[in-house]
Amino acid sequence: MSAAKAGAPRPAPATVVITQQLRAGREAGFRRWQTAVNDAAAEFPGFLGADVTPPGDAQSEWSVVYRFDDIVNLKRWLGSETRAELLASGTEFFERPSTQHVLVDEPDDAGVTVVVSHPVAADRETEFIAWQDRMTEVERTFRGFRGSELHRPVPGVQNEWTIIYSFSSAENLNRWLESPQRKALLAEAPDFRDFEVHRIANPYGSWFPPSKTGEEDGPASWKTAMSVLVGLYPTVVILTLIITEIWPGGQLWISLLIGNILSVSLLTWVVMPVVTRALGFWMRSGRDTRTDLIGLAWSVGFLTLAAVFFYLVTRVFWTLP
């Protein structure tokens, strides 16, 4: 496990993971309250999406993940009077105060995830990182281990170091949590044993934000299909033009393979984050007919303009061989 990476030229997306233990019989009221919180968060600058996940098993808690385009906008939401008022109105739903963990690099999707927070004195950070490195080396030997990330404290938001590690299944995760190897590592560093562990089932979304109502199944299938088409069509055409130009003699089977690898990579890390942000108002709209029509018109209009542009490029100004 390594320390958080140095800052990139552009602000990194910021995520807050909130875990909360619900009181028995309060689920219906909590869902209505959480919908109001999601709606309020969606009105703040930089909002990218929110995921609400019920407990994955008897030991885990409800989790809510909010994603913003950078830490500044996330701080604005976390410190807002709007959020404070909503939190005050929702205390009746919870057994104890909620916990939150702020991450400045959005993690990958995971089957079963654990968030661990450690308070660490400034003069012990080097020792703590070395201990976490040893922990990760042992984790890697366990079946189903998918990866781990170490996040430094976020000044003004969170003082603890946060570690996220994930496994392919709850069974594999439990095998690690209950292992003698982990217990031995914890015994090695008694000064770092003051920590909190929160289990989260499937906490991070994919390309698509959930609906504004907080429904777990996210946007309607036709919206996701249309949004993928908005991102896929120009990406594939541009890559085809580039590959044809720089490798005119390339055989079809290999050029298609290279094109598919590049298009999937660009869609995942470049194109779809932009598309889902631009169409976020539509993807989160639920069954709002007016917003649905606006989003559909925007998508069809973009695809039409793209088709005209590529027609002119490939048939009028330049003809593909």
C-alpha positions as CSV (number, residue, x, y, z in Angstrom):
1,M,0.0,0.0,0.0
2,S,1.4,3.4,-0.9
3,A,0.7,6.9,0.2
4,A,-1.7,9.1,-1.7
5,K,-0.3,10.3,-5.1
6,A,0.9,13.8,-5.6
7,G,-1.6,16.3,-6.8
8,A,-2.4,16.2,-10.5
9,P,-2.6,19.4,-12.6
10,R,-6.4,19.2,-12.7
11,P,-8.5,18.8,-9.5
12,A,-9.3,15.2,-8.7
13,P,-12.8,14.0,-8.1
14,A,-13.7,13.8,-4.4
15,T,-15.9,11.2,-2.7
16,V,-17.4,11.0,0.7
17,V,-18.5,7.6,2.1
18,I,-21.1,7.9,4.9
19,T,-22.1,4.8,6.9
20,Q,-25.0,4.8,9.3
21,Q,-26.8,2.3,11.5
22,L,-30.6,2.5,11.0
23,R,-33.1,2.0,13.8
24,A,-35.4,-0.9,13.5
25,G,-38.7,-0.1,11.6
26,R,-37.5,3.3,10.3
27,E,-36.5,2.3,6.8
28,A,-39.5,3.9,5.0
29,G,-39.0,7.2,6.7
30,F,-35.2,7.1,6.2
31,R,-35.6,6.5,2.4
32,R,-37.9,9.6,2.1
33,W,-35.4,11.6,4.2
34,Q,-32.4,10.3,2.2
35,T,-34.2,11.3,-1.1
36,A,-34.5,14.8,0.2
37,V,-30.8,14.9,1.1
38,N,-29.8,13.5,-2.4
39,D,-32.0,16.2,-4.0
40,A,-30.3,18.9,-2.0
41,A,-26.8,17.6,-2.8
42,A,-27.7,17.5,-6.5
43,E,-28.3,21.3,-6.4
44,F,-24.7,22.1,-5.3
45,P,-22.0,22.9,-7.8
46,G,-19.8,20.0,-8.9
47,F,-22.3,17.2,-7.9
48,L,-21.6,14.1,-9.9
49,G,-23.9,11.5,-8.3
50,A,-25.0,9.7,-5.1
51,D,-25.3,6.0,-4.3
52,V,-27.5,4.7,-1.5
53,T,-26.7,1.0,-0.6
54,P,-28.5,-1.0,2.0
55,P,-26.6,-3.4,4.3
56,G,-24.9,-6.2,2.4
57,D,-25.1,-8.6,5.4
58,A,-26.0,-8.6,9.1
59,Q,-22.8,-6.9,10.1
60,S,-22.7,-4.0,7.7
61,E,-24.5,-0.6,7.7
62,W,-26.3,1.5,5.2
63,S,-23.8,3.4,3.1
64,V,-24.3,6.6,1.1
65,V,-21.6,7.8,-1.3
66,Y,-21.6,11.3,-2.7
67,R,-19.3,12.2,-5.6
68,F,-18.2,15.7,-6.5
69,D,-15.8,17.0,-9.2
70,D,-13.3,18.3,-6.7
71,I,-12.6,18.6,-3.0
72,V,-13.6,22.3,-2.9
73,N,-17.2,21.6,-4.1
74,L,-17.4,18.6,-1.7
75,K,-16.3,20.8,1.2
76,R,-19.0,23.3,0.2
77,W,-21.7,20.6,0.4
78,L,-20.4,19.0,3.6
79,G,-20.2,22.4,5.4
80,S,-23.4,23.9,4.1
81,E,-26.3,25.0,6.3
82,T,-28.6,23.1,4.0
83,R,-26.9,19.8,4.9
84,A,-26.7,20.7,8.6
85,E,-30.4,21.3,8.7
86,L,-31.2,18.1,6.9
87,L,-28.9,16.1,9.2
88,A,-30.5,17.6,12.3
89,S,-34.0,16.6,11.0
90,G,-32.8,13.0,10.4
91,T,-31.3,12.1,13.7
92,E,-34.4,10.1,14.7
93,F,-33.6,7.4,12.1
94,F,-30.2,6.4,13.4
95,E,-29.0,4.3,16.3
96,R,-25.8,6.4,16.6
97,P,-24.1,9.3,14.8
98,S,-23.1,8.6,11.2
99,T,-19.4,8.3,10.2
100,Q,-17.9,9.8,7.1
101,H,-14.7,9.2,5.1
102,V,-13.5,11.6,2.5
103,L,-11.5,10.3,-0.5
104,V,-9.8,12.5,-3.1
105,D,-9.4,9.8,-5.7
106,E,-12.4,7.9,-6.7
107,P,-11.8,4.1,-6.1
108,D,-12.7,1.4,-8.5
109,D,-15.8,-0.8,-8.3
110,A,-15.5,-3.5,-5.8
111,G,-17.6,-6.5,-4.7
112,V,-17.1,-6.1,-0.9
113,T,-15.3,-3.1,0.5
114,V,-14.0,-2.1,3.9
115,V,-13.2,1.5,4.9
116,V,-10.8,1.8,7.9
117,S,-9.9,5.1,9.5
118,H,-6.8,5.7,11.6
119,P,-6.0,8.8,13.7
120,V,-2.2,9.1,13.3
121,A,0.1,11.6,15.0
122,A,2.2,13.7,12.6
123,D,5.5,12.4,13.9
124,R,4.3,8.8,13.4
125,E,3.2,9.0,9.8
126,T,6.3,7.3,8.3
127,E,6.0,4.4,10.8
128,F,2.3,4.1,10.0
129,I,2.8,4.0,6.3
130,A,5.5,1.2,6.7
131,W,3.1,-0.8,8.8
132,Q,0.3,-0.4,6.3
133,D,2.7,-1.6,3.6
134,R,3.3,-4.8,5.5
135,M,-0.5,-5.2,6.0
136,T,-1.0,-4.9,2.3
137,E,1.7,-7.4,1.4
138,V,-0.1,-10.0,3.6
139,E,-3.5,-9.0,2.2
140,R,-2.3,-9.8,-1.3
141,T,-1.8,-13.4,-0.4
142,F,-5.4,-14.0,0.5
143,R,-7.9,-15.3,-2.0
144,G,-10.2,-12.8,-3.6
145,F,-8.1,-9.7,-2.7
146,R,-8.8,-7.0,-5.3
147,G,-6.7,-4.1,-4.1
148,S,-6.3,-1.4,-1.5
149,E,-5.8,2.3,-1.3
150,L,-4.3,4.6,1.4
151,H,-5.7,8.1,1.6
152,R,-4.0,10.9,3.6
153,P,-6.1,13.2,5.8
154,V,-8.0,16.0,4.0
155,P,-7.2,19.3,5.8
156,G,-10.3,21.0,7.0
157,V,-12.5,18.0,6.4
158,Q,-11.0,14.9,7.9
159,N,-8.1,14.3,10.3
160,E,-7.8,10.5,10.0
161,W,-5.9,8.4,7.4
162,T,-8.3,6.3,5.4
163,I,-7.6,2.8,4.0
164,I,-9.9,1.2,1.5
165,Y,-9.5,-2.5,0.7
166,S,-11.8,-4.8,-1.2
167,F,-12.4,-8.5,-1.8
168,S,-14.4,-10.4,-4.4
169,S,-16.9,-11.8,-1.8
170,A,-18.0,-11.4,1.8
171,E,-16.6,-14.9,2.5
172,N,-13.1,-13.9,1.3
173,L,-13.3,-10.7,3.2
174,N,-14.2,-12.4,6.4
175,R,-11.4,-14.9,5.9
176,W,-9.0,-12.0,6.0
177,L,-10.6,-10.1,8.8
178,E,-10.6,-13.1,11.1
179,S,-7.2,-14.4,10.1
180,P,-4.3,-14.9,12.5
181,Q,-2.0,-13.0,10.1
182,R,-4.1,-9.9,10.5
183,K,-4.3,-10.3,14.3
184,A,-0.5,-10.6,14.4
185,L,0.0,-7.4,12.4
186,L,-2.5,-5.5,14.7
187,A,-0.5,-6.8,17.7
188,E,2.7,-5.5,16.1
189,A,1.5,-1.9,16.3
190,P,-0.6,-1.3,19.4
191,D,-0.3,2.5,18.9
192,F,-2.3,2.2,15.7
193,R,-5.1,0.0,17.0
194,D,-7.4,2.9,17.7
195,F,-9.3,2.6,14.4
196,E,-12.8,2.2,13.0
197,V,-13.9,-0.4,10.4
198,H,-17.0,-0.1,8.2
199,R,-18.1,-2.7,5.7
200,I,-19.8,-1.5,2.6
201,A,-21.4,-3.7,-0.1
202,N,-20.9,-2.5,-3.7
203,P,-20.6,1.2,-2.7
204,Y,-19.3,2.7,-5.9
205,G,-21.3,3.1,-9.1
206,S,-20.2,2.6,-12.7
207,W,-20.5,5.1,-15.5
208,F,-24.0,6.1,-14.5
209,P,-25.3,8.1,-11.5
210,P,-28.4,6.9,-9.6
211,S,-31.7,8.5,-10.1
212,K,-32.4,11.7,-8.2
213,T,-34.8,9.7,-6.0
214,G,-32.0,7.5,-4.8
215,E,-33.3,4.4,-6.4
216,E,-30.7,1.7,-6.3
217,D,-31.2,0.6,-9.9
218,G,-30.1,3.9,-11.3
219,P,-31.3,5.5,-14.6
220,A,-33.7,3.7,-17.0
221,S,-32.1,1.3,-19.4
222,W,-33.0,3.5,-22.5
223,K,-31.2,6.5,-20.9
224,T,-28.1,4.5,-20.2
225,A,-28.1,3.1,-23.8
226,M,-28.6,6.6,-25.3
227,S,-25.8,8.1,-23.2
228,V,-23.4,5.3,-24.2
229,L,-24.3,6.0,-27.8
230,V,-23.5,9.7,-27.3
231,G,-20.1,8.8,-26.0
232,L,-19.4,5.8,-28.2
233,Y,-20.2,7.1,-31.7
234,P,-17.7,10.0,-31.9
235,T,-15.1,8.0,-30.0
236,V,-15.2,5.1,-32.5
237,V,-15.3,7.3,-35.5
238,I,-12.3,9.4,-34.4
239,L,-10.3,6.3,-33.5
240,T,-11.1,4.7,-36.8
241,L,-9.9,7.8,-38.7
242,I,-6.7,8.0,-36.6
243,I,-5.9,4.3,-37.0
244,T,-6.7,4.3,-40.8
245,E,-4.4,7.4,-41.2
246,I,-1.4,6.2,-39.3
247,W,-1.7,2.5,-40.2
248,P,-3.3,2.2,-43.7
249,G,-2.1,-1.3,-44.3
250,G,-3.3,-2.7,-41.0
251,Q,-5.4,-5.9,-41.2
252,L,-9.0,-5.7,-40.1
253,W,-8.8,-8.2,-37.2
254,I,-5.9,-6.4,-35.4
255,S,-7.0,-2.8,-36.2
256,L,-10.4,-3.6,-34.7
257,L,-8.8,-5.1,-31.6
258,I,-6.6,-2.1,-31.1
259,G,-9.6,0.2,-31.7
260,N,-11.8,-1.6,-29.2
261,I,-9.1,-1.5,-26.6
262,L,-8.6,2.3,-27.1
263,S,-12.3,3.0,-27.2
264,V,-13.1,1.1,-24.0
265,S,-10.2,2.8,-22.2
266,L,-11.3,6.3,-23.4
267,L,-14.9,5.7,-22.6
268,T,-14.2,4.5,-19.1
269,W,-11.7,7.1,-18.0
270,V,-12.3,10.1,-20.3
271,V,-15.5,10.2,-22.3
272,M,-18.2,8.7,-20.1
273,P,-17.4,10.9,-17.0
274,V,-17.9,13.9,-19.2
275,V,-21.1,12.5,-20.8
276,T,-22.7,11.5,-17.5
277,R,-21.8,14.9,-16.0
278,A,-23.4,16.8,-19.0
279,L,-26.5,14.5,-18.9
280,G,-26.6,14.3,-15.1
281,F,-29.8,16.4,-14.9
282,W,-31.5,13.8,-17.2
283,M,-30.0,10.6,-15.8
284,R,-31.2,11.6,-12.2
285,S,-34.6,12.9,-13.3
286,G,-36.6,9.8,-12.5
287,R,-40.0,9.9,-14.3
288,D,-40.0,13.6,-15.1
289,T,-41.5,13.7,-18.6
290,R,-40.3,17.3,-19.4
291,T,-36.7,16.6,-18.4
292,D,-36.8,13.2,-20.2
293,L,-37.8,15.0,-23.4
294,I,-35.1,17.6,-23.0
295,G,-32.4,15.0,-22.4
296,L,-33.6,12.9,-25.3
297,A,-33.7,16.0,-27.6
298,W,-30.2,16.9,-26.5
299,S,-28.8,13.4,-27.2
300,V,-30.5,13.1,-30.6
301,G,-29.4,16.6,-31.5
302,F,-25.8,15.9,-30.5
303,L,-25.7,12.6,-32.5
304,T,-27.2,14.3,-35.5
305,L,-24.6,17.1,-35.5
306,A,-21.9,14.5,-35.0
307,A,-23.1,12.5,-37.9
308,V,-23.2,15.6,-40.2
309,F,-19.7,16.6,-39.1
310,F,-18.2,13.2,-39.7
311,Y,-20.0,12.9,-43.1
312,L,-18.4,16.2,-44.2
313,V,-15.0,15.0,-42.8
314,T,-15.0,11.6,-44.4
315,R,-16.9,12.2,-47.6
316,V,-16.4,15.8,-48.6
317,F,-13.0,16.8,-47.2
318,W,-11.4,13.4,-46.9
319,T,-12.4,10.0,-48.2
320,L,-11.5,6.9,-46.3
321,P,-9.5,4.4,-48.3
